[in-house]
Amino acid sequence: MSKNYSPWIHQISRTRPIVALHSDIEADVAIVGGGIAGISTAFFALRDTDKSIVLLEAGKIAHGATGHNAGQVASYFERPFHELVEEFGAVLATEGQRDIELAWELIDQIYTEAGLDIYFSRFIGYDGFSTFDQVMDHLKKNILRAAGGLKPEMLYISEDADFGKNISEKYAGFYTLVPHKEVLDRLETGKSGFIAVSEQPRGVLNSALFTEEVAQYLLKKYAGRFSIFENSKVHKVVLKDDHALLDVGTCSATVRRVVLCTNGFENLEIFNAAGLGIDTRFHHDINGVVGRMSGYIETMNKSPIAISYYLTPQPGFDDMEDPYFYLTRRAYEYNHGRHNLICLGGPQHAIPDREEYVFEYEYKDEVSKETDSFVKSLYDIDPNKKIEYIFSWHGLMGYTPNGVRRVGPEPLNPVLMYNLGCNGVGILPSIYGGKRISRILNGEKLSPSIFDPHDQR
Ligand SMILES: Cc1cc2nc3c(=O)[nH]c(=O)nc-3n(C[C@H](O)[C@H](O)[C@H](O)COP(=O)(O)OP(=O)(O)OC[C@H]3O[C@@H](n4cnc5c(N)ncnc54)[C@H](O)[C@@H]3O)c2cc1C
């Protein structure tokens, strides 16, 4: 049996005491949830408005999905871009994509202003493709990106791929034919099945450590108008015309606005005393998916990287419809030494009722069979090497039905706002969401976006 042991939580050495809410409180804004979304929302709202803010966290800061993810900074949606264009139209879809890409700059702002010196590495990451359809999806994405003024993501196609010389003229400039070895070298694999590789900006960050450090900075910088209460679960939110009451066990919070940064797993009741009911649909609208991760350390002799391998179904991976694995490599302090940490993603499974998820759950096998065979067949193929997985962890993702994070006011009562719906790739969207919420709190009238919550009745 293996405990839920994440390398990100392992790196947090916290001396800050846990303070729970012990008396009734009033503030301009309550942020519910202290993951990267809640802390980023607090960062921008404190910096860009003069509002008093209270952050209420059911457990400890950064111990939710933020402390149990793959720690890869990426700006893609977990849906093909052309589907977003079909759903929202080219203009809104492109703007949504651009917003997420601009969040790279927001991370830099937070680093600079909060004086952070924790590890954050940016580089070019790779996606390896093994089927013609995967290649064509990428080329279509590039056409749409270019049409919207976004930089295309370069694609290198193997000269050995039989379709390489027959690709339609309209994709010219969006790919380059290269010797097969170049494709495999970028993917750091000897497995010949990959026929193309795309590149895009990626990074690696311990989002839990980041969240904790920013929390400490905010508590110090805005001591007069910011407080964090942990072990302070919000059980119920009662929405009135111009304020909300939050039931926090034996205490309450009265606030002008409340922002749910709960990743979707709110487990709280929402009562809209000022209008139509919100609760029922909301609770069932975000599906839970448990992602399992494992990590091992190796000598620090290679640069940081993020690689995703899109495979074709093959023996050993039979049970997976669309096999896909990813890894990141980064510098990591462990046992007083500096190593490379390799983190492997997979597998994932949906859970019908999100309340069934238990953070402490111990999986029987430390690392899944699929993950182990993946890494040994693609990346770390030395047959004599025994990989010792020192970390193995899991976390809960909340998938909105359309795979897009919800950021903004609840249409039935704007006293309630959201920055939630993790959708597997949530670090940049959470930060972007924080900035967007602060602009709304500041009274700015924003143009419609793909992130707008809609009436869920
Ligand atoms: C296995 C896995 C791998 C991932 N890999 C990546 C990746 O590589 N790159 C990437 O960008 N994203 C990744 N993600 C997604 C990313 O981690 C999340 O999108 C992001 O951390 C979400 O942050 P959050 O603040 O919205 O949620 P969380 O970090 O889950 O924070 C929500 C907080 O709300 C609190 N809360 C909930 N209900 C209440 C309540 N009623 N009262 C008070 N507090 C409450 C919870 O205790 C929790 O601390 C991954 C996620 C998982 C699970």
The ligand as a Tripos MOL2 file, in Angstrom:
@<TRIPOS>MOLECULE
LIG
   53    58     1     0     0
SMALL
NO_CHARGES

@<TRIPOS>ATOM
      1 C1         -3.2690   14.4720  -10.6720 C.3       1 LIG1
      2 C2         -3.3840   15.8930  -11.1640 C.ar      1 LIG1
      3 C3         -2.4530   16.3650  -12.0940 C.ar      1 LIG1
      4 C4         -2.5500   17.6940  -12.5430 C.ar      1 LIG1
      5 N1         -1.5690   18.1640  -13.3540 N.ar      1 LIG1
      6 C5         -1.5850   19.4610  -13.7160 C.ar      1 LIG1
      7 C6         -0.5220   20.0130  -14.4680 C.ar      1 LIG1
      8 O1          0.4820   19.3750  -14.7400 O.2       1 LIG1
      9 N2         -0.6290   21.3020  -14.8800 N.ar      1 LIG1
     10 C7         -1.6990   22.0720  -14.5570 C.ar      1 LIG1
     11 O2         -1.7640   23.2470  -14.9850 O.2       1 LIG1
     12 N3         -2.7060   21.5890  -13.8050 N.ar      1 LIG1
     13 C8         -2.6520   20.3140  -13.3670 C.ar      1 LIG1
     14 N4         -3.6520   19.8320  -12.5800 N.ar      1 LIG1
     15 C9         -4.7600   20.7330  -12.2310 C.3       1 LIG1
     16 C10        -4.3390   21.7560  -11.1800 C.3       1 LIG1
     17 O3         -3.6390   21.1360  -10.1450 O.3       1 LIG1
     18 C11        -5.5980   22.4000  -10.6370 C.3       1 LIG1
     19 O4         -6.3430   22.9460  -11.6970 O.3       1 LIG1
     20 C12        -5.2950   23.5110   -9.6760 C.3       1 LIG1
     21 O5         -4.4170   23.1110   -8.6710 O.3       1 LIG1
     22 C13        -6.6320   23.9200   -9.0870 C.3       1 LIG1
     23 O6         -6.4150   24.8030   -8.0730 O.3       1 LIG1
     24 P1         -7.6440   25.2470   -7.2120 P.3       1 LIG1
     25 O7         -7.1360   26.2610   -6.2930 O.co2     1 LIG1
     26 O8         -8.7560   25.5990   -8.1330 O.co2     1 LIG1
     27 O9         -8.1120   23.9260   -6.4520 O.3       1 LIG1
     28 P2         -7.5090   23.1990   -5.1650 P.3       1 LIG1
     29 O10        -6.0430   23.2530   -5.1200 O.co2     1 LIG1
     30 O11        -8.1420   21.8590   -5.0950 O.co2     1 LIG1
     31 O12        -8.0330   24.1080   -3.9860 O.3       1 LIG1
     32 C14        -9.3810   24.1360   -3.6030 C.3       1 LIG1
     33 C15        -9.4120   24.3100   -2.1160 C.3       1 LIG1
     34 O13       -10.7510   24.5680   -1.7160 O.3       1 LIG1
     35 C16       -10.9410   24.0090   -0.4520 C.3       1 LIG1
     36 N5        -12.3680   23.8460   -0.2200 N.ar      1 LIG1
     37 C17       -13.2420   23.0700   -0.9030 C.ar      1 LIG1
     38 N6        -14.4870   23.1830   -0.3880 N.ar      1 LIG1
     39 C18       -14.4030   24.0610    0.6220 C.ar      1 LIG1
     40 C19       -15.3360   24.5980    1.5360 C.ar      1 LIG1
     41 N7        -16.6140   24.2080    1.5060 N.pl3     1 LIG1
     42 N8        -14.9050   25.4770    2.4560 N.ar      1 LIG1
     43 C20       -13.6230   25.8780    2.4900 C.ar      1 LIG1
     44 N9        -12.6820   25.4000    1.6560 N.ar      1 LIG1
     45 C21       -13.0600   24.5020    0.7320 C.ar      1 LIG1
     46 C22       -10.2010   22.6910   -0.5220 C.3       1 LIG1
     47 O14        -9.8740   22.2020    0.7630 O.3       1 LIG1
     48 C23        -8.9690   23.0750   -1.3400 C.3       1 LIG1
     49 O15        -7.8620   23.3950   -0.5450 O.3       1 LIG1
     50 C24        -3.6100   18.5230  -12.0950 C.ar      1 LIG1
     51 C25        -4.5210   18.0500  -11.1580 C.ar      1 LIG1
     52 C26        -4.4090   16.7590  -10.6840 C.ar      1 LIG1
     53 C27        -5.3800   16.2880   -9.6450 C.3       1 LIG1
@<TRIPOS>BOND
     1     1     2 1
     2     2     3 ar
     3     2    52 ar
     4     3     4 ar
     5     4     5 ar
     6     4    50 ar
     7     5     6 ar
     8     6     7 ar
     9     6    13 1
    10     7     8 2
    11     7     9 ar
    12     9    10 ar
    13    10    11 2
    14    10    12 ar
    15    12    13 ar
    16    13    14 ar
    17    14    15 1
    18    14    50 ar
    19    15    16 1
    20    16    17 1
    21    16    18 1
    22    18    19 1
    23    18    20 1
    24    20    21 1
    25    20    22 1
    26    22    23 1
    27    23    24 1
    28    24    25 2
    29    24    26 1
    30    24    27 1
    31    27    28 1
    32    28    29 2
    33    28    30 1
    34    28    31 1
    35    31    32 1
    36    32    33 1
    37    33    34 1
    38    33    48 1
    39    34    35 1
    40    35    36 1
    41    35    46 1
    42    36    37 ar
    43    36    45 ar
    44    37    38 ar
    45    38    39 ar
    46    39    40 ar
    47    39    45 ar
    48    40    41 1
    49    40    42 ar
    50    42    43 ar
    51    43    44 ar
    52    44    45 ar
    53    46    47 1
    54    46    48 1
    55    48    49 1
    56    50    51 ar
    57    51    52 ar
    58    52    53 1
@<TRIPOS>SUBSTRUCTURE
     1 LIG1         1 GROUP 0 **** ****
